Amino acid sequence: MCTAADLRMAAVRVLGFRARCFAAPRKVIGRVCAVLLLALAVPPAHAAEPVSDRQAIHILDRLAYGPSAEDLRHLKSLGIERYIAEQLDPASLTEPPELTARVAALDTLVLTPVELFQQYGPPRPADGSKPTPEQVRERREKARTILQQAQEARLLRAVYSRRQLAEVMVDFWYNHFNVFANKGQSRLWFAAYEAQAIRPNAFGHFRDLLVATARHPAMLFYLDNAQNAAPGSKRPDGGEAGLNENYARELMELHTLGADGGYTQDDVVALARILTGWTIARTPKASPDGSGFAFNSAHHGTGPKKFLGHDMEEGGEAEGLAALDILARHPATARRIAFELAQYFVADQPSPALVERLAARFAATDGNIGEVLKTLFASREFRDSIGGKYKTPYRYVVSAVRAAGVPLANPKPLLSAMARQGMPLYGCQTPDGYRDTADAWLSPDASLLRVSFATALASGNLPVAAAQQTPEVALAMTPRPEVMAVSSVEPKREPVDAEALQRLLGAALSHSARQVIAAVPPAQRAALILGSPDFMRR
Amino acid sequence: MRRRDLLALTAAAALAPLAAPALAAAPQTAGAPKRLVVVLLRGAVDGLNVVIPYADEAYYAARPTIAVQRPEAGEGAGLALDDHFALHPALAALMPLWRERQLAFVHAAGSSDPTRSHFDAQLFVENGTPGRHATADGWMNRLLAALPGPRGPTDAIAIGPTLPAILRGPLTVANLPLGQAAGHQLAIDRPEIASAFDRLYAGGGPLGRAYREGRAARAELLGQIGPEPQAADGGSLPANGFPAQAARLAHLLSRNRRTRLAFVALGGWDTHVRQGGAQGQLAERLQPLGDGLAALAHGLGSDWNDTVVVVVSEFGRTVRENGDGGTDHGHGNAIWVLGGSVRGGRVYGEWPGLSHAQLYEGRDLGVTTDFRSVLASVGERHLRLSDRAIAAVFPGLPPAGSEIAGIVG
């Protein structure tokens, strides 16, 4: 779609910066100029409120992973309201074909949990013999493909997707319902979990999201509910099984009510009993739909259960669903989700009034996340919170690549930078997920790493743009120092265009930053913009 | 000041008469500083399988598959500490320190707050105010404020890429990962890059402050973490893991005499499933921890006499093993205290017992010693803090019994 406003923008750019910033052939520019006169003469039917650069950057810093040149243009042509509406309806947006093609090439992302287990899980020789250590090692090596592909897909989408808010919400919910990608068999399923439990439910009803996470093998494994069984029931190895409280506790503390949500140790035990039998099915026979979930009634504990004041009706698997309903619709859950969203999108310490409004919207819409977000984005608190958040390492790295417009061919240096700053992608070990507050990430060491990363990226010395085929499997769960280090052997690559960067981000730079940047040699400017205090914030 | 250091300083002054400002900033060498190293085991280590109450029948009754056997049991048995307690065999590297009376435990220690939430309980261990979330700073930052000056950028260091809550607060602290990447060059080490960013970050606010603290700390520490340290016996260090980190920390502390407080956190203790007994998951986590603490003691040489190491966790785990050969979140735990001046070779604390009636809420080891009173004793006896200073570090802490007060000589 090409609106009159698009053309006005294009014309302003052509006039302001001459054809220098346009790679288009002269013929096209001529045509743009011709239409330009028309566009200026005839006001568009629905003129969007003019959007200042600073406002536009603010919206993109929160609903997207920061501004890219293209998205800034798009938002300004559309106006803020229409941009927000578009982002809340991601299905209406067509993805760039190159992104779709590159993600489609990552073949592990579309497999079901059962397929993943069959193809990447522990080897089971056809003759029923015990696998050799060699075979076990090979399989484990092969399973690393899943992590590599998931990390690559996540970064590609964060940088290039037009559905930026959807990608932002995937990150939000993945952290809220965190699964560590390196714990046992979770390593087979965490990516499928994001694709199947998180992604389709990111804007829907919270209850559906909660149920999808509760039934996914990644979560069932990670928080041990797959092994939670009625005391006295038999394990496959003949041993005696029993209760495991781990998931029940975190389900209330982290996923729904919050630690101050009013539950007791008795409620933890009751919920663990309710969820006995919710387990993993690893074969096509046990899980015909491939989802990997099974209810094992032999492991489910019968008998009366009192949970959060409710006498639970005897019902096998349905007891768990009823408990999840209670949790999803509990006022403490509404407050907790409202607080987390406000903290993520507005401020580390959001105003209680805003949290209250969002919680009320959550309760009134049966936990409709899209509706809660609409209320949030329309709030004065949101509008007035420009630059008030400190970026996490993930946000910082992704936003730098988007702003710099560096083509992302090789994600490894970015993954290493995140890991080195303490935030390996999919690498949060604990179920609380990564925090999104300044006090979690702002540190003396991080400050130096960020400005050093900015310098390397701006100079073109970070091998992001050129795919580097290294023989070893670069598993970026652990920092790889060499890519953060100053490299003397790497051939010089294309430096980032400081003038383009200044046009994109200038409005977000403080007066003093602009003065310092203007005073340094041009070759240093891009590094200073990407490493500036203003660019550390969003 | 020790004679050798004095000579070194004099020599440097003679060779570089223009280097007076650098000299003024040189590390203090007047006596070895009294130091505290805190190790936080995030995830709640199972203290009943670290310091095993082998004389309690109830222990074996509650843990049919994961109990560590009595000291006389042969292969995989606990290492006897006294006639009641034994140490997990994976911690054998610590037994020489126990025999030298440089290692003590306080059993049935923990928080006055009953939460079984990892995250709340860790916050309380770090902010030092159980039950109170809102405390803005960590107790180690308050402790730093209580220590006499002068102040420098590396008085307190957190090992790792982020700044933990325990060290947050108004006083300057440094953080650095001590992995293999620690000594690598960064772009910011190039003077022309640094001077440009210095101007960009000259302003106030938390970002400017963090940047400047980072620059100052790096200037002071980089030269000292540069080369890979060699173990004193000439053997090479393991490439990674806690033993290597601990050896690097020892190296750093021996060269940087300014650092008084250090903090490191280790994860992976939340053993809900198949934690094992003498062998298994927990044993595999304990072994590098024990080896690392022994490496730290060894690497510090004579400075070990002026160092106290405290190992704590947010709470203990259930007395009874769960249905999966693991343990769930509990209450009381064991605190470890190590150092040359520790009155060790002894398990401190009042033992509440493990029979059903003695358990906290019928399931957990009770808490008879507040974790803060162990730390307060270290502050008082080792760091020589006044009662008033200790009250500022741990506001509202009731006085400890005289037994715990004597844990450091």
Chai-1 contact restraints between the chains, C-beta under 6 A:
chainA,res_idxA,chainB,res_idxB,connection_type,confidence,min_distance_angstrom,max_distance_angstrom,comment,restraint_id
A,D224,B,H272,contact,1.0,0.0,6.0,A-B,restraint_1
A,D224,B,V273,contact,1.0,0.0,6.0,A-B,restraint_2
A,Q227,B,V273,contact,1.0,0.0,6.0,A-B,restraint_3
A,Q227,B,D324,contact,1.0,0.0,6.0,A-B,restraint_4
A,A229,B,G323,contact,1.0,0.0,6.0,A-B,restraint_5
A,A241,B,G323,contact,1.0,0.0,6.0,A-B,restraint_6
A,G242,B,N322,contact,1.0,0.0,6.0,A-B,restraint_7
A,G242,B,G323,contact,1.0,0.0,6.0,A-B,restraint_8
A,L243,B,G323,contact,1.0,0.0,6.0,A-B,restraint_9
A,N244,B,H272,contact,1.0,0.0,6.0,A-B,restraint_10
A,N244,B,N322,contact,1.0,0.0,6.0,A-B,restraint_11
A,N244,B,G323,contact,1.0,0.0,6.0,A-B,restraint_12
A,N244,B,D324,contact,1.0,0.0,6.0,A-B,restraint_13
A,E245,B,D328,contact,1.0,0.0,6.0,A-B,restraint_14
A,N246,B,H272,contact,1.0,0.0,6.0,A-B,restraint_15
A,E253,B,S117,contact,1.0,0.0,6.0,A-B,restraint_16
A,A259,B,S117,contact,1.0,0.0,6.0,A-B,restraint_17
A,A259,B,D120,contact,1.0,0.0,6.0,A-B,restraint_18
A,Q421,B,P161,contact,1.0,0.0,6.0,A-B,restraint_19
A,G422,B,P161,contact,1.0,0.0,6.0,A-B,restraint_20
A,G422,B,T162,contact,1.0,0.0,6.0,A-B,restraint_21
A,Q429,B,G267,contact,1.0,0.0,6.0,A-B,restraint_22
A,D432,B,F119,contact,1.0,0.0,6.0,A-B,restraint_23
A,L442,B,A210,contact,1.0,0.0,6.0,A-B,restraint_24
A,S443,B,T162,contact,1.0,0.0,6.0,A-B,restraint_25
A,S443,B,L163,contact,1.0,0.0,6.0,A-B,restraint_26
A,S443,B,N175,contact,1.0,0.0,6.0,A-B,restraint_27
A,P444,B,A174,contact,1.0,0.0,6.0,A-B,restraint_28
A,P444,B,N175,contact,1.0,0.0,6.0,A-B,restraint_29
A,P444,B,A210,contact,1.0,0.0,6.0,A-B,restraint_30
A,P444,B,E213,contact,1.0,0.0,6.0,A-B,restraint_31
A,P444,B,G214,contact,1.0,0.0,6.0,A-B,restraint_32
A,P444,B,A217,contact,1.0,0.0,6.0,A-B,restraint_33
A,D445,B,N175,contact,1.0,0.0,6.0,A-B,restraint_34
A,D445,B,L176,contact,1.0,0.0,6.0,A-B,restraint_35
A,D445,B,G214,contact,1.0,0.0,6.0,A-B,restraint_36
A,S447,B,A210,contact,1.0,0.0,6.0,A-B,restraint_37
A,S447,B,Y211,contact,1.0,0.0,6.0,A-B,restraint_38
A,S447,B,G214,contact,1.0,0.0,6.0,A-B,restraint_39
A,L448,B,I188,contact,1.0,0.0,6.0,A-B,restraint_40
A,L448,B,G214,contact,1.0,0.0,6.0,A-B,restraint_41
A,V451,B,I188,contact,1.0,0.0,6.0,A-B,restraint_42
A,V451,B,F197,contact,1.0,0.0,6.0,A-B,restraint_43
A,S452,B,L186,contact,1.0,0.0,6.0,A-B,restraint_44
A,S452,B,A187,contact,1.0,0.0,6.0,A-B,restraint_45
A,S452,B,I188,contact,1.0,0.0,6.0,A-B,restraint_46
A,T455,B,A187,contact,1.0,0.0,6.0,A-B,restraint_47
A,T455,B,I193,contact,1.0,0.0,6.0,A-B,restraint_48
A,A456,B,A187,contact,1.0,0.0,6.0,A-B,restraint_49
A,P479,B,A181,contact,1.0,0.0,6.0,A-B,restraint_50
A,P481,B,A181,contact,1.0,0.0,6.0,A-B,restraint_51
A,P481,B,H184,contact,1.0,0.0,6.0,A-B,restraint_52
A,A485,B,H184,contact,1.0,0.0,6.0,A-B,restraint_53
A,A485,B,Q185,contact,1.0,0.0,6.0,A-B,restraint_54
A,V486,B,Q185,contact,1.0,0.0,6.0,A-B,restraint_55
A,V486,B,A187,contact,1.0,0.0,6.0,A-B,restraint_56
A,V516,B,R199,contact,1.0,0.0,6.0,A-B,restraint_57
A,V516,B,L200,contact,1.0,0.0,6.0,A-B,restraint_58
A,V520,B,A196,contact,1.0,0.0,6.0,A-B,restraint_59
A,Q524,B,A196,contact,1.0,0.0,6.0,A-B,restraint_60
A,L528,B,A196,contact,1.0,0.0,6.0,A-B,restraint_61
A,L528,B,L200,contact,1.0,0.0,6.0,A-B,restraint_62
A,S532,B,L200,contact,1.0,0.0,6.0,A-B,restraint_63
A,P533,B,L207,contact,1.0,0.0,6.0,A-B,restraint_64
A,M536,B,L207,contact,1.0,0.0,6.0,A-B,restraint_65
